[in-house]
Amino acid sequence: MGEVVSTASCRAFRAVLEASGEMLGERTLAERVSWLAAVIRQVAAGVVAGRWNRADLDRLDAGVGLDGRALPAKGWMAVRRLGWGAATPEGVYISDRVRRCAEEEAARALRLALHRRAVLAAITATWPADPGRRTDADWSAVRAALNTAVGGGVSTALIRNRTRQFRTYLDEHGLSPAGQNGQASVVDVVEVEGPPVMAAQVLLAAADRQLITLERASGTGARLRVQLPLCARPATRRDWAWHILPVPLPPQVPADASLRSPTLRVVDGQVRVDLPFTMAVPYAPATGHTVAIGFDWGINTLLVGTVGRLHDGRVEGDGRPLIYDTTTISAKLHRLRGHREALAAKRDHYATLQAGLTPSDAARHPARDAARYREVAALHERADREHARVCARIRHLNNALSWSAARWAVDQATALGASVIYLEDLATLEARGHRRGNAALSGQVRGRVVHAIRHLAAKTGLAVVTVPARGTSKYCPRCGTGTSPLHHTPAPDRLTQRGWKWAHCPHCGLSCDRDQAAAERIVSRGLLAQHHTHTDRATGTRTIRTIVEGNLARARRPRKPTRAARRARHTRTDLHPRPQTRQDRTKTGPTPKRPTRQRPTPERPAELSTTKTVSQVPDRRLVPAPTLAVGQRPAGQAPQANGPTAVRTGLVRDSHQRTGFHHVKATPVLALAEYGSGRHQATPARNA
C-alpha cells in the first residue's frame, strides 16, 4: 500500500469565540483572517527583501547553517539556523508561532528562487546561436544540463519563458550570454528579476498546538481551532483570541482520511480553507503490465488513445479510438486569450497616459488636467480589473478542462481493465509547423492534465509512465519504421493532398486518424520497453527514456452471441433462412391505384387532404430534435440522473451519456468484453 496526498478546497462560513461563545458571521471572520494574513505577508516580505542577493542565496544553496550543521527540511527552522529570523513590525505583537508561519513562507520563496537560479544557469550555459528557434541539438543540450542541475522535470514552456526573460535583460543592458565572444555571463536571478511578491495566506503547517488544532467533528465536517487577531494591528496579547471554525468537508474526502494542517486564504470576501489529507492507495508496479492504454496529445482533440495488449512478445490492439475532443473549448480559450491581450495593451496605454499626467501637473492646471487625470486613472483601473477577471476565467477554465480530461482517461483505463497509462513525455514534445498558435493553446493545459492523471490514477492503483514522443506520428504502427514514412493527408478521400489530420501508409494500406496511429505507437513503445522504466525517487514520476520499436497488430474482440444465434444453436435451425417464394405469380386483375398526395390549399384544408406519409423533408421542424450531449463528468462530481426532459422526449440516456463539461465530445466509457482472452482473431503485423 502507498499513500497519496490531496488538497480539498473548503469554506468556513462562521466562527465562534471560545472565551465568550459569541457567534461571528462570515464577513467578520474574513476580516480577521485577512488581518492575520496581512501581518504574515509583511513579515515574510521583509525577510525575502533582506536576503535577495547573491551571497545569501549562496549560503542557502550550500545547505549548511552558522553552526556547521545541515539545514533541515522545514523552512522556518532553516531560516533561523542561518540567522535570518523575522523581525516583528513596530507596534505589532505577534507570537512565535505566527512568526514561524511568516518564516516558512519566506523560506519557500527563497528556495524557489534557487530552483529558478539553477534553471537560468543551465539555459545560459547552453545558449544557442538562435534563441528564438532552437535546433534538436540545442534542445538536447539544454535538457541534459537541466537534468544535471535540477534533476529534470522542467517543461518546454518554462525553458522558453526563461529564455525570453534572459534575452530581454541582455538587450536592455547590452550584455553577452555565456560562451559568446569569450566572455562569461555573471548574470544571476536576483539581477534579472526582483523579489517575489508574497501571497496573502496563512501557512498553518509551520505552527503547532499553541496556534492551531484540527480534529474531525463528524464524517462530513472538521473543527478548526485557531488564534486570530481582534484588530488590524494587534498591540498586546489581549488583542488575540481563540476562534473555532466549523469546516464542512467535501464529498471527495473519505471518512478514513488523515487530515493535515490547512492554509487559510480570503478570496472575494470568503474564507477558503485549503485542507490537505492523506489516504492509503494500492501500490502500482512499474513492470509486469499486459493491458495498457496509450494517449497521444492532439491540437483540438486533447487526448486520443487506444488500448493494447502484450501477447506472446507482441502488442495487439482492437483498433477502437478513444477521443476526447475539445474543439469548442479550444475556440473559447482562443477568444479569451485574444481578449486578454487586447485588455493588456489597453491597460498599458492608459498607464503611459497616466504617467504623462502626474498629480503635480494637475495641480498646476486644476481646471483642465485634474479632470483628465481622474478620467485616465479610472480607465486604467477599469482595464486592469477587467484584465484580471479574464485571466481568472482562463485559469479556471484550464483547471476544469484538465481535471475533466484526466477523469475521463482514468475511467477509460479502469473500464477496459488496463493497469498502466502511457503518455507522451512533454519534455521531448516540440510543436512544429504553422499551427504554433493552436499548439501553444493546447499546451497550456497538458502539464495540468498529466498532474491530474497521475493523481487520479494513484487512487485507483494505475501506473502512469511517459515515453519519448519523437517519431510517434512519423511511421506506421503496423509495418514498422523500415519502410517509407506515413503520408499525412487532410481526409481519407484526399490521399494525394498534403494535410495534418489523416495518416495513410502506402506500404500496408493503413488508413486511420493521425493521432490514433501515434497512440498505437505510444502503447507499443510502453509495453515493449516497460523493463526500462525509471522512477524518480524525489517525485515518484516514472519515465521510459529507451525507445523499443515494435509493430502493433489489429485484433478483434470476442463477441457475445445474440439471443437468436444461441436459440439457433440449440434448435439446430438456420439463423438466416431463405424467404418463401410466392407459389402463384399469375395476375388476375389490374393493380389498384394508390391514392395521390394532395397538399392542403385554402379551398381544401388539411383535414380534407389525404394522410399519406410524405418523404419530403418539411420546411421547419414541428418538434425540437433531441440532442445527444455525450460528455464526461468533471472530477469529483457525482453522476447525474436522467432528467424529466429526456424522459419526456423519449430519449433515455445511458450512464455514459451524461451531460458533462461544457460541450466536450468524448468517447463514452464502456466496459467491453475481456480483451485478449485468446479467442480473438489477430491480423499479423508486418515486420520492419
Salt bridges, closest charged atoms under 4 A:
GLU18 OE2 - ARG225 NE 2.99
GLU26 OE2 - ARG11 NH2 2.86
ASP56 OD2 - ARG51 NH1 3.62
ASP56 OD1 - ARG59 NH1 3.87
ASP58 OD1 - ARG117 NH2 2.58
ASP67 OD2 - ARG69 NE 2.65
ASP96 OD1 - ARG80 NH2 2.86
ASP96 OD2 - ARG97 NH1 3.38
ASP96 OD1 - ARG99 NH1 3.78
ASP96 OD2 - ARG100 NE 3.43
GLU103 OE1 - ARG80 NE 2.75
GLU104 OE2 - ARG108 NE 3.00
ASP136 OD1 - ARG432 NH2 3.00
ASP136 OD2 - ARG470 NH1 3.77
ASP188 OD1 - ARG117 NE 2.79
GLU191 OE2 - ARG54 NH2 3.15
GLU193 OE2 - ARG116 NE 2.76
GLU193 OE1 - ARG162 NH1 3.33
ASP208 OD2 - ARG97 NH2 2.90
ASP208 OD2 - ARG100 NH1 3.74
GLU215 OE2 - ARG223 NH1 3.05
ASP274 OD2 - ARG265 NE 2.77
ASP312 OD2 - HIS311 NE2 3.15
GLU316 OE2 - ARG314 NE 3.24
GLU316 OE1 - HIS680 NE2 2.86
ASP318 OD2 - ARG557 NE 2.87
ASP348 OD1 - ARG347 NE 3.66
ASP361 OD1 - ARG364 NH2 2.25
ASP369 OD1 - ARG368 NE 3.39
GLU381 OE2 - ARG385 NH1 3.95
ASP384 OD1 - ARG347 NH1 3.54
GLU386 OE2 - ARG389 NH2 2.44
ASP411 OD1 - ARG407 NH1 3.66
GLU430 OE2 - ARG160 NH2 2.58
ASP513 OD1 - LYS501 NZ 3.44
ASP515 OD2 - LYS501 NZ 3.95
GLU520 OE2 - ARG554 NE 2.94
GLU549 OE1 - ARG521 NH2 2.30
GLU549 OE2 - ARG525 NH2 2.90
